[in-house]
Amino acid sequence: NVAVQWTLCEENGDPAPPPPAPAWNEFTFEELEDMAQWILQWDSFDHPITVHPRVRTRFPNDPYQFRHGTEFFKALVDSASGRGQWLDVASLYVQTTDPNGLTVNPDDRDNYSTEPEIVLSAGRMGGNDWGYNAGRKFKISFVDEHGGWRYGVAPVVSDLPAGTQDLPTALSNNGERGEIRRRMIYDVLLSGSGLGLYFGWALEPDSTPAPNEYYELEAEGGNDITCDHFASRQSVFEDLKRAREIITDHMPFWRAKPNDAALTGSPYVDARYGAPEVFEFRSRNDHTFIIYYPVVQTEVVNDPPLGEIALSGSGSGGQVRPWTWKWIDPATGAVLSSGNATSGTLVIRPLLPPNPLEDQDMVLVLEAQDAMTEF
């Protein structure tokens, strides 16, 4: 099965965490190495191998600040005797400092993009900052646990059958249609990472229950362990499918790279969803940007700036490069408006389709092709 990935441990702790945290871990780096080498001996299909690290902060104000994500993997590959050469995928546990995943700390809102981009830059195009995996598969990241541990991708209220829409009000944010798309999907995919959907471990009612007594919302689809009604997250699956199609329809994603710095002019940073995301593909013949804006219009800021971007002026052979642009609604996949642009600095806000909705998110695709190219 081409989708098989070996994950050696769930929430493996840090064998040597920074003080004052204890060495709280399931397996040492040496033990992980032994397991990986055993798998490599008999897996003739060479499926990718990873380990799932413990999150940095398990609860607000937790004094045990474990190395998480990128820090854990760097420590692993820096360990003695070349351990970590087996590591193919950085399995990222990304969440807000609020275990409910509802209160977005400004320091957290861009984690879904910054964490994968650190992994990508560490090993991309021969720039092996971490110095591992030479001769094995290309290293990628995969966000496989996200949001607060309690809720993750909670059931979406509008996806539930009539009569079962009694979600706790605490879930109203995560359970809104499009919320996961705006918080996570485009941040992760346009940062060059894969994404797995985690349905939450413990969904609580409005009132605080006794410790470990959790309301699992069986009638509403269940949680990560009990889910038997996947349609309870149908709109999230549809958002993810559309996002993948937008990317694959316009560029070979495996050759693209995140380049948020390409968007200049101080674009608006939303207090809930963070900054726009930019994915860029450039070859001898073609140049494409996909830009995701989590908010293009807001009642708080009138006509927030969307930034500007430099469009290259010439393609192969020195010809003037024509550019096209189009706005896509990520909620439907529909093209909202389109047009042509010339090379130079492009100010983006004037390109918006008329009368955008309050808090609407949009995707902007900018393309220049010398000739039609099959990816």
C-alpha positions in Angstrom: 0.0 0.0 0.0 1.6 3.3 -1.1 -0.1 5.1 1.8 1.5 3.0 4.5 3.7 5.0 6.9 5.5 3.5 9.9 5.0 5.6 13.1 7.2 4.1 15.8 5.5 5.6 18.8 2.6 7.9 19.8 3.7 11.0 21.6 7.3 9.8 22.2 8.8 11.9 25.0 12.1 13.7 25.0 14.9 11.6 26.4 16.8 14.7 27.4 14.4 17.5 27.9 15.5 21.0 29.0 15.2 21.5 32.8 13.1 21.3 34.8 11.2 18.7 32.8 11.8 15.0 33.7 13.0 12.5 31.1 9.4 11.4 30.3 9.5 9.2 27.3 8.4 5.9 25.8 11.6 5.1 23.8 15.1 6.4 23.7 16.8 7.5 20.4 18.7 4.2 20.5 15.6 2.1 20.8 13.9 4.1 18.0 17.0 3.4 15.9 16.8 -0.3 16.6 13.1 -0.5 15.6 13.6 1.4 12.4 16.5 -0.7 11.3 14.4 -3.9 12.0 11.6 -2.5 9.7 14.1 -1.5 7.0 15.5 -5.1 6.9 12.1 -6.6 5.8 10.1 -3.8 4.3 11.0 -4.3 0.6 8.7 -1.4 -0.4 10.7 1.1 1.7 7.7 2.8 3.2 8.5 6.0 5.1 9.3 5.9 8.8 8.6 8.5 11.4 8.0 8.9 15.1 5.3 11.0 16.7 6.8 13.4 19.4 5.1 14.7 22.5 3.8 18.2 22.1 5.8 21.1 23.7 3.2 22.2 26.2 0.5 19.7 27.2 -1.5 22.2 29.2 -1.5 26.0 29.8 1.3 27.0 32.1 2.7 23.5 32.2 6.3 23.9 33.6 7.4 20.8 31.7 8.3 22.4 28.4 9.2 19.4 26.3 11.0 19.9 23.0 8.4 19.5 20.4 8.1 19.0 16.7 11.1 20.4 14.9 13.2 20.6 18.1 12.6 17.0 18.8 13.6 15.9 15.3 16.7 18.0 15.3 17.8 16.5 18.6 17.1 13.0 17.2 19.3 13.5 14.0 22.0 15.2 16.0 22.3 12.3 18.3 25.5 10.2 18.4 26.5 7.4 16.0 24.5 8.7 13.1 21.1 7.8 14.6 18.2 9.4 12.8 19.3 8.4 9.3 16.2 6.3 9.0 13.9 9.2 9.5 11.8 10.0 6.4 9.0 12.1 7.7 8.7 14.7 10.5 5.5 13.9 12.2 4.3 17.2 13.7 1.9 17.5 16.7 0.8 21.1 16.3 -1.7 22.7 18.6 -2.5 25.9 20.4 -1.5 26.5 24.0 -5.1 26.1 24.9 -5.9 22.3 25.0 -9.4 23.1 23.9 -8.0 24.6 20.7 -10.5 27.4 20.9 -8.5 30.4 22.2 -5.9 31.2 19.6 -2.9 32.8 21.2 -1.2 35.3 18.7 2.0 33.2 19.2 0.1 30.1 18.0 -1.9 31.2 15.1 0.8 30.7 12.5 2.2 27.4 13.9 0.5 25.4 11.2 2.8 27.1 8.7 6.0 27.8 10.6 6.5 24.3 11.9 6.3 22.5 8.5 8.4 25.3 6.8 11.2 24.7 9.3 11.2 21.1 8.4 11.1 21.8 4.7 13.9 24.3 4.7 16.1 21.9 6.8 16.4 19.3 4.1 15.2 20.9 0.8 17.3 21.0 -2.4 20.4 19.7 -0.8 20.4 22.2 2.1 20.5 19.5 4.7 20.7 21.7 7.8 20.0 18.7 9.8 22.4 16.6 7.8 20.4 13.4 7.5 18.8 11.1 5.0 21.3 11.3 2.3 20.6 8.5 -0.2 17.1 7.8 1.1 13.7 9.4 0.3 13.0 13.1 0.2 12.2 14.4 3.7 8.7 15.8 4.3 6.6 16.9 7.2 3.1 15.6 8.1 0.8 17.4 10.5 -1.0 14.4 12.0 -2.4 15.9 15.3 -3.7 19.4 15.5 -5.9 21.8 17.3 -6.5 21.3 21.0 -6.1 17.7 22.1 -9.8 17.6 23.3 -11.4 18.7 20.0 -9.1 18.5 17.0 -11.5 18.5 14.0 -14.8 18.5 15.9 -18.1 17.5 14.2 -19.3 20.3 12.0 -22.7 21.4 13.2 -24.1 21.9 9.7 -23.0 18.4 8.7 -24.9 16.7 11.4 -28.4 15.0 10.9 -31.4 16.9 12.2 -32.1 16.3 15.8 -28.4 15.6 16.7 -27.1 19.1 16.5 -26.8 19.6 20.2 -23.0 20.2 20.3 -21.7 21.9 23.4 -21.4 25.7 22.9 -17.7 25.3 23.7 -17.4 23.7 20.3 -19.1 26.5 18.4 -15.8 27.8 17.0 -14.3 24.5 15.9 -17.7 23.2 14.8 -18.4 26.0 12.4 -18.3 25.3 8.6 -15.0 26.4 7.1 -13.3 27.0 10.5 -10.7 24.2 10.0 -10.1 25.4 6.4 -9.2 28.8 7.7 -7.2 27.8 10.7 -5.3 24.9 9.3 -5.8 23.4 5.8 -4.2 26.0 3.6 -1.6 26.9 6.2 -0.4 23.3 6.2 -0.7 22.5 2.5 0.8 25.8 1.3 3.7 25.2 3.6 4.6 22.0 1.8 3.3 19.6 4.4 0.9 16.7 4.4 -2.2 16.7 6.7 -4.0 14.0 8.6 -7.3 14.8 10.3 -7.5 14.2 14.0 -11.0 14.1 15.5 -10.2 14.9 19.1 -9.9 12.6 22.0 -12.3 14.1 24.6 -15.3 16.2 23.8 -16.7 17.7 26.9 -20.2 19.1 27.6 -20.8 22.7 28.6 -20.3 22.0 32.3 -17.0 20.9 33.5 -17.1 17.2 34.3 -15.2 15.2 36.8 -11.7 14.3 35.7 -11.6 12.0 32.7 -15.4 11.9 32.4 -15.9 13.0 28.8 -18.9 13.4 26.6 -18.0 11.6 23.4 -20.9 12.8 21.3 -21.7 9.4 20.0 -24.9 10.6 18.2 -22.9 13.4 16.6 -20.2 11.1 15.0 -17.9 10.4 17.9 -14.3 11.4 18.5 -10.9 10.1 17.3 -11.5 6.7 19.0 -15.2 6.2 18.7 -16.1 7.9 15.4 -18.5 5.8 13.3 -20.1 8.6 11.3 -17.5 10.3 9.1 -20.1 12.5 7.5 -20.0 14.5 10.7 -16.9 16.1 9.2 -18.1 16.0 5.6 -17.5 19.7 4.9 -13.9 19.5 6.2 -13.2 16.6 3.8 -14.7 18.6 0.9 -12.6 21.7 1.9 -9.4 19.6 1.9 -10.3 18.0 -1.5 -10.9 21.4 -3.1 -7.6 22.7 -1.6 -5.7 19.8 -3.1 -7.4 20.3 -6.5 -6.6 24.0 -6.5 -2.9 23.2 -5.9 -2.6 20.2 -8.3 -4.5 22.0 -11.1 -2.0 24.9 -11.2 1.4 23.5 -10.2 3.5 20.4 -9.5 3.3 20.7 -5.7 6.3 18.5 -5.2 8.4 21.1 -6.9 6.8 24.2 -5.2 7.9 25.9 -2.1 6.4 28.2 0.6 7.4 31.8 0.0 5.3 34.0 2.3 8.0 36.7 2.0 7.1 37.2 -1.7 3.9 39.0 -0.5 5.1 42.5 0.6 3.4 45.8 1.4 2.3 44.8 4.9 -0.7 42.5 4.2 -3.4 42.3 6.8 -2.8 39.7 9.6 -6.0 38.5 11.1 -6.2 38.2 14.9 -7.8 34.7 14.6 -6.3 33.1 11.5 -2.9 34.8 11.0 -1.2 36.0 7.8 -1.8 35.0 4.2 0.0 31.9 2.9 2.0 31.9 -0.4 3.1 28.8 -2.4 5.4 29.4 -5.4 6.4 27.2 -8.3 9.0 28.5 -10.7 10.7 26.8 -13.7 12.4 27.9 -16.9 9.1 28.2 -18.6 6.5 28.8 -15.9 5.9 30.8 -12.8 2.9 30.4 -10.5 1.8 31.8 -7.1 -1.1 30.4 -5.0 -2.0 32.9 -2.3 -4.5 32.1 0.4 -6.2 34.9 2.3 -8.0 33.7 5.4 -9.8 37.1 5.5 -10.2 39.6 2.6 -12.8 41.8 4.3 -13.6 42.5 7.9 -15.9 44.7 9.9 -13.1 45.6 12.2 -10.7 46.9 9.5 -12.2 48.6 6.4 -10.6 47.3 3.2 -7.6 45.7 4.9 -4.4 45.7 2.7 -3.8 42.5 0.9 -0.2 43.3 0.0 1.7 43.4 -3.3 3.8 41.0 -5.2 6.6 41.2 -7.8 5.8 39.5 -11.1 8.8 38.4 -13.2 9.1 40.1 -16.5 10.7 37.6 -18.9 10.5 33.9 -19.6 12.7 31.6 -21.6 14.3 33.3 -24.6 13.8 36.7 -23.1 10.2 37.1 -24.2 7.9 39.3 -22.2 6.0 37.0 -19.8 2.2 37.4 -19.8 0.5 36.9 -16.4 -3.1 35.9 -15.6 -4.9 36.1 -12.3 -8.1 34.6 -10.8 -9.9 34.5 -7.5 -11.2 31.2 -6.3 -13.8 30.6 -3.6 -12.3 27.9 -1.4 -15.7 27.0 0.0 -17.0 26.0 -3.5 -14.1 25.9 -5.9 -15.8 28.4 -8.1 -13.8 31.1 -10.0 -15.1 34.4 -8.8 -13.2 36.7 -11.2 -10.2 36.7 -13.5 -8.1 38.9 -15.6 -4.6 39.7 -17.0 -1.6 41.4 -15.4 1.7 42.8 -16.6 5.1 42.2 -15.1 6.2 44.4 -12.3 4.7 45.1 -8.8 1.1 44.0 -8.6 -1.1 45.6 -5.9 -3.6 43.0 -5.0 -6.6 44.6 -3.4 -7.9 46.3 -6.6 -8.2 42.9 -8.2 -10.8 41.7 -5.6 -14.2 40.7 -7.0 -16.9 43.3 -6.1 -18.6 43.2 -2.7 -16.7 40.5 -0.8 -18.5 39.2 2.2 -17.5 40.1 5.7 -14.8 37.6 6.9 -14.7 35.8 3.6 -11.6 33.8 2.7 -10.3 33.6 -0.9 -7.5 32.0 -3.0 -5.6 34.1 -5.6 -3.8 32.2 -8.4 -1.2 34.1 -10.4 0.2 32.3 -13.4 2.7 33.0 -16.2 3.3 30.3 -18.8 5.5 30.5 -21.8 3.8 27.4 -23.1 1.3 24.9 -21.7 3.2 22.5 -19.5 2.2 19.1 -18.3 3.3 18.4 -14.8 
